[in-house]
Amino acid sequence: MPLDTSAYSLALLRVDGRRWNELRRIHAQIRTQAAADGSSYLEMGHTKVMCVVTGPSEPGPRRGTTGGAAAGASKAAAEVAVSVVVAGFSSVDRKKRGRGDKRNLELQSTISNALAASLHTHLFPHSVIQVSLHVLSQDGSLLAALINAATLACVDAGIPMTDYVVACTAGSTSTYAAGDESADPLLDLNHQEEQELPGLTVATLGETDRVAVLVCESRVQVGRLEGMLAVGVDGCKQVREILDRVVREKGKRMVLEGTVVKGEGLEDMDLD
Amino acid sequence: MASTQHVLLSPAELAYLHEALSLTPPIRPDGRAPMQFRPLVAETEILPGTNGSARICFADGTEAIVGVKAEVERTRGYHGDEQEEGGEEEEEGGEERREGEREGQGEWVELTVEIPGYRDDDAGTAFLAAMLSEALLADGRFAKKLWISRRFHWKLFLDILLISPPLSYPLPLLSLTTHLALLSTRLPRLKSEGDEDPFFDDDWAAAPYLYPQGTTTTRPPITLLVMAVGRNIIFDPSKEELAVADVVLAVSVGEAATNSASTKGKGKAIGGMDIDSAAAQPGRSLRLLSVRTVDPPSRVTPPGMPNATNSAYGVAVSVQKQPEARTVEAQAVEGVWKAPRGGAKPAVMAALVQKVLERGGVADEVLDALEAVELG
């Protein structure tokens, strides 16, 4: 289904009614599951993912994970083993993706590298942090949603990290070179836009402009890349705000319920 | 996902656990009654992109999600399609049709189980999927619901995801979640008639449920895990309890139609038990669909060593190559763990199955609880 770009130039509204710089609705929950060390649930529009973190723990004889978990964890730092399971019912037409699927493997290694750079893995030598991600529903920006969910679950698991790794997608309204002047960068692509338009996924370290992940799988004029990247990085900051609010709210609730003790130096924390 | 998951318990702990569970009444590590299920949280229709979906969380934190998706598929081997298919293919299809329609109908349901950290072709995972689909197809009525016309049928894809790490043998959890997902499954209302190309109503609100609401006669089956320790029968065992089980059975039960006499379960079923005679009693009449023995992890636990033969207690023991092998063969000593060996007694098996099918028993209770889950 082609995206009606002419309609965009008329009203500057996208197919789902958003403007160029608007994110879809993001809804997140942490600590969704009692048995896991850390868990989260994240919705970005209709993309829904769940994440469960186990560890840091002693590497067991686990199979079916990437990153050489079977070979044993490296000695100096904990290893981040990511497994992504895309449910058969997640897309409109049922498609079964095997565990050895190349796209899956790439997602796994991208997330693993991004998290390993931000988590303080050197504090846990000889151990493995097992991140398992489940995709329940897909509507574009899959990698971004997976990275955000994994970050939230790591926060819940209490693994020390430098900052949130937050991700977002960005695209451009026009695919052909002639439309260069009228091409607008777009924030947070949905599935339909992802099919039609050039796009990239960018992840940054918290509120800084430091890019942790940059994935671009489509052809795009090099002149538009800068604009897309700027919009993407800006979107990441918005995502960080949202995730941070989720973590704070959960933390507040846990303090109020008495699940955890209020930390030192938090007298100014607003508990109302 | 093997049932023979290693539990880090010492022989002394296993002996203690075994003894506690063989008392009358048995004392379970989590304080439950022998017939008591773990509490659970359930919700349905959580994913709008599926025909039906459900999520169940057990109190121990294990969680599963099941999504059901349906596709229209051309029925193979229908003679009206001769002009489209090659002669050879048509012949092949025709043969299959003659062999028996039921086998062909079993293919209309595809069930996959995903367990994090395990390959999807892992033996344990495949066994779980086989047990679940076997129970579903055993009553023979399920596949008939997917019939559209002589040329087309629904193909139902059941994707079962275990979200949490597998803390205990997840069979009951997956079975109950599948049950709920099937209950919430809706298929678009058919508008076309007869054998013409199927044409459906695009109003989702008008879509009928696969299992019609209100009538309790037809509901998907459930598979329960039952184990025996000594003469005690314990339902819904936890991982630790499985580690000392003598026998573990996966029993699938469905609801018998109230009007027609319960027909015998086919396949692996031991046979329909005559329980309809007790119609006056409260509760529903249940029907046995299949029974599978599950290899309990207790068989691979290390044996304990009695003090009498333990050199650490100052007993002079003659030099022997394999002291462990000797203790295994030795007579059972009170308080010393010895892995159960050999098969189960027929009387125990019969008692296990009888207990599941009991009117007003555990299966009844579970079905009642699942019925109370609101759809939508």
Chai-1 contact restraints between the chains, C-beta under 6 A:
chainA,res_idxA,chainB,res_idxB,connection_type,confidence,min_distance_angstrom,max_distance_angstrom,comment,restraint_id
A,Q33,B,E63,contact,1.0,0.0,6.0,A-B,restraint_1
A,Q33,B,S164,contact,1.0,0.0,6.0,A-B,restraint_2
A,A34,B,G61,contact,1.0,0.0,6.0,A-B,restraint_3
A,A35,B,G61,contact,1.0,0.0,6.0,A-B,restraint_4
A,A35,B,T62,contact,1.0,0.0,6.0,A-B,restraint_5
A,A35,B,S164,contact,1.0,0.0,6.0,A-B,restraint_6
A,A35,B,L167,contact,1.0,0.0,6.0,A-B,restraint_7
A,M50,B,I163,contact,1.0,0.0,6.0,A-B,restraint_8
A,T54,B,P165,contact,1.0,0.0,6.0,A-B,restraint_9
A,R62,B,G117,contact,1.0,0.0,6.0,A-B,restraint_10
A,G64,B,G117,contact,1.0,0.0,6.0,A-B,restraint_11
A,G64,B,Y118,contact,1.0,0.0,6.0,A-B,restraint_12
A,G64,B,R119,contact,1.0,0.0,6.0,A-B,restraint_13
A,V85,B,E114,contact,1.0,0.0,6.0,A-B,restraint_14
A,A87,B,D159,contact,1.0,0.0,6.0,A-B,restraint_15
A,A87,B,L161,contact,1.0,0.0,6.0,A-B,restraint_16
A,G88,B,F157,contact,1.0,0.0,6.0,A-B,restraint_17
A,G88,B,D159,contact,1.0,0.0,6.0,A-B,restraint_18
A,F89,B,T50,contact,1.0,0.0,6.0,A-B,restraint_19
A,F89,B,G67,contact,1.0,0.0,6.0,A-B,restraint_20
A,F89,B,K69,contact,1.0,0.0,6.0,A-B,restraint_21
A,F89,B,D159,contact,1.0,0.0,6.0,A-B,restraint_22
A,R94,B,K69,contact,1.0,0.0,6.0,A-B,restraint_23
A,R94,B,F157,contact,1.0,0.0,6.0,A-B,restraint_24
A,S132,B,P116,contact,1.0,0.0,6.0,A-B,restraint_25
A,H134,B,L161,contact,1.0,0.0,6.0,A-B,restraint_26
A,H134,B,I163,contact,1.0,0.0,6.0,A-B,restraint_27
A,L136,B,L47,contact,1.0,0.0,6.0,A-B,restraint_28
A,S137,B,L47,contact,1.0,0.0,6.0,A-B,restraint_29
A,S137,B,G49,contact,1.0,0.0,6.0,A-B,restraint_30
